[in-house]
């Protein structure tokens, strides 16, 4: 009986997992963030470039996106602009995680629809708090 209840509880928990799409070209950063977010209870899908972003969004249906601005194939700012042009996509909170530390970079990303901007190297506690705040705002 107890094993059956655990299975039901695990199934309920699986259905409540929030989906995070991580777009990060640095292999080490992508792996570490993906593993950490998975450990924290999120379902993570990661991309190393922006080429498959829109098909991945359609199939994965993320609750939140983490976006690096410097990608090998496309400019992250361009991706933010493209996301704003799709009626349902601007509703997905985007947190930019970038090495671009200038205020002008942050202001540009926010003006293009990013909800938050974190400068690398990021503090994992701050990242988790930011993700939780954005998901809480997104659910209301």
Long-range contacts (C-beta under 8 A, 24 or more apart in sequence): 17-41, 17-42, 17-43, 18-42, 18-43, 18-63, 18-64, 18-135, 19-43, 19-44, 19-45, 19-60, 19-61, 19-62, 19-63, 19-64, 20-44, 20-45, 20-62, 20-63, 20-64, 20-65, 20-66, 20-131, 21-45, 21-46, 21-47, 21-56, 21-57, 21-60, 21-62, 21-64, 21-65, 21-66, 22-46, 22-47, 22-65, 22-66, 23-47, 23-49, 23-50, 23-53, 23-65, 23-66, 23-67, 23-68, 23-71, 23-76, 23-79, 24-48, 24-66, 24-68, 24-97, 25-49, 25-68, 25-70, 25-71, 25-72, 26-68, 29-68, 29-120, 33-66, 33-97, 36-124, 37-131, 40-128, 42-131, 48-72, 49-73, 49-74, 50-74, 50-76, 50-79, 53-79, 54-82, 54-86, 57-89, 57-92, 62-92, 63-92, 63-93, 63-135, 63-138, 64-92, 64-93, 64-94, 64-95, 64-131, 64-134, 64-135, 64-138, 65-92, 65-93, 65-94, 65-95, 66-94, 66-95, 66-96, 66-97, 67-94, 67-95, 67-96, 67-97, 67-114, 68-96, 68-97, 68-98, 69-96, 69-98, 69-100, 69-105, 69-109, 70-98, 70-99, 70-100, 76-109, 77-108, 77-109, 77-112, 80-109, 80-112, 80-113, 80-114, 81-112, 83-113, 84-112, 84-113, 91-138, 92-138, 93-134, 93-135, 93-137, 93-138, 95-127, 95-130, 95-131, 95-134, 97-122, 97-127
